Amino acid sequence: MIIDNKQIIVSGKVIKTVRIAEEWYEDLQDPVAFLKELKTKVKADLFTFWQRLPENQPKYDYHLEWESIAVLPITDYDYWWNKQISAKTRNVIRKALKSGVVVKSIEYDDDFVRGLVEIFNESPVMQGKPFWHYGKDFACIKKEFSRNLHREEIIGAYFNNKLIGFIMLADAGKYAMTTQILSMIRHRDKSPTNALLAKAVEICASRHIPYLVYAMWTTGSLGDFKLHNGFEKIDLPRYFIPLTTRGLIAIKLNLHRGIKNAVPNNIKTGLAKMRKKWYMKSKDKVNGG
């Protein structure tokens, strides 16, 4: 459904929550007018929206919570190379290039899609969870990854002329963001992901893009990777507006983000570790280990 020229999505079974589908790319300029139209067209309990980077100071009086994203402020490539990353990270990038990894901007064609299929089907488990794209065929991947080509640039990492990693770098107007970044596990020793990210920074710097966003701020190995490559935690205000009594109660009981988000972080961390071990054991059984 379209509200005020913006596509919206409704999620949740018990508490139905509305949000702007393209919230990473679109600002909500007039929440009052948007809400007025929303209430006449959609049956839901909550509406949530946030202020996009770089507007990190609250502008509205709605119920507010902070959303943490991973942001790399960019001045120029040399500054990033010399000031924002460590000598260890610089050596990893040098190692990637010396090992024969070639990083370049590429076209979205059938050869690239075939490379994606091979990367996605390397392992059914990624970062301790079942991998969403594992098992998908050429036609499915080609369709799914062509949806946002109007705003994305593709950067590929090659070894011996074979695709071993890639980044989808999206233009979000006020910043660039990595919508997809993945490399083959079997080529991890060559650090292609670091080389890909370095190329993304180079592109952003050459185009005077002030920020590169790497989705949400995270912990664990992915969080460490972001930190080592110069990303910082920036908090943005996210608003939750009740549309029904049920929505108001959900906010008061801290259930507006779902049961999962109401669980304390220390418990979630423990459960995540248990889940990762279980999936890795399942993977080993599938591979005959």
Buried (B, 14 or more C-beta within 10 A) or exposed (E): EEBBEBEBEBEBEEBBBBBBEBBBBBBBEEBEEBBEEBEEEBEBBBBBBBBBBBEBEEEBEBBBBEBEBBBBBBEEBEEBBEEBBEEEBBEBBBBBBEBEBBBEEBEBEEEBBBBBBEBBBBBBBBEBEEBEBEEBEEEEBBEEBEEBEEBBBBBBBBBEEEBBBBBBBBBBEBBBBBBBBBBBEEBEEBBBBBBBBBBBBBBBBEEEBBBBBBBEBBEEEBBEBBBBBBBBBBEBBBBBBBBBEBBBBBBEEEBBBBEEEEEEEEEEEEEBEEEBEEBEEEBEEEEEE
